[in-house]
Amino acid sequence: MEQTVIELTSEFIELNQLLKIAGLVDSGGAGKHMVDSGVVSVDGKQELRKTAKIRAGQVVTVGDMRIRVQ
C-alpha cells in the first residue's frame, strides 16, 4: 500500500481538498465525485461527506493509497 503524509497548516482540511492536495484528483469538484462514489474511507470507515473535516491523526484511504494527516 502506498502512503503519503500531509502536514496541516490549520486545524482541519476538508476531505475533497485533501484528495486534491494529495494528488489523487485534479480539483476539489473531482474530489467530491470521488467521495460520492463510496471509495473513500476515513479511519477505516466509509466516508460519504464531501467536506468532512479531517484533522491531524486521521488516516484517509482510497483504494491502495493511504493518506496520513499530521
C-alpha positions in Angstrom: 0.0 0.0 0.0 1.3 3.4 -1.0 1.4 6.0 1.8 1.5 9.8 1.7 1.9 12.2 4.6 0.1 15.6 4.5 1.1 18.3 7.1 -1.8 20.5 8.2 -1.3 24.3 8.4 -4.7 24.8 10.1 -7.0 23.0 12.5 -8.5 20.8 9.7 -8.9 20.3 6.0 -12.0 19.4 4.1 -11.9 15.9 2.6 -12.3 16.9 -1.0 -9.5 19.4 -0.7 -7.2 16.8 1.0 -7.7 14.5 -2.0 -6.7 17.3 -4.3 -3.6 18.2 -2.3 -2.6 14.5 -2.1 -2.7 14.4 -5.9 -5.5 11.9 -6.2 -7.7 14.3 -8.2 -7.2 17.4 -10.2 -9.8 19.6 -8.4 -12.0 19.8 -5.4 -15.0 19.1 -7.5 -13.4 15.8 -8.7 -12.7 15.1 -5.1 -16.4 15.4 -4.3 -17.3 13.0 -7.1 -14.7 10.5 -5.7 -16.2 10.7 -2.2 -19.7 10.3 -3.8 -18.6 7.1 -5.4 -18.0 5.5 -2.0 -14.4 4.6 -2.4 -13.0 6.9 0.3 -12.5 5.7 3.9 -11.5 7.8 7.0 -10.0 5.8 9.9 -11.3 2.6 8.3 -14.9 3.7 7.8 -16.5 4.7 4.5 -17.0 8.4 4.3 -19.7 10.0 2.2 -19.5 13.6 3.5 -17.6 15.5 0.8 -16.5 18.3 3.1 -15.8 16.2 6.2 -13.3 17.9 8.4 -10.1 15.9 8.5 -7.8 16.6 11.5 -4.3 15.6 12.5 -4.0 12.0 13.4 -6.6 10.7 10.9 -5.9 8.4 8.0 -7.8 8.6 4.7 -7.7 5.5 2.4 -8.6 5.4 -1.3 -8.0 2.1 -2.9 -4.4 1.1 -2.2 -3.4 4.7 -1.4 -3.2 5.8 2.3 -3.0 9.5 3.4 -1.8 10.2 6.9 -2.7 13.6 8.2 -0.3 15.3 10.7 
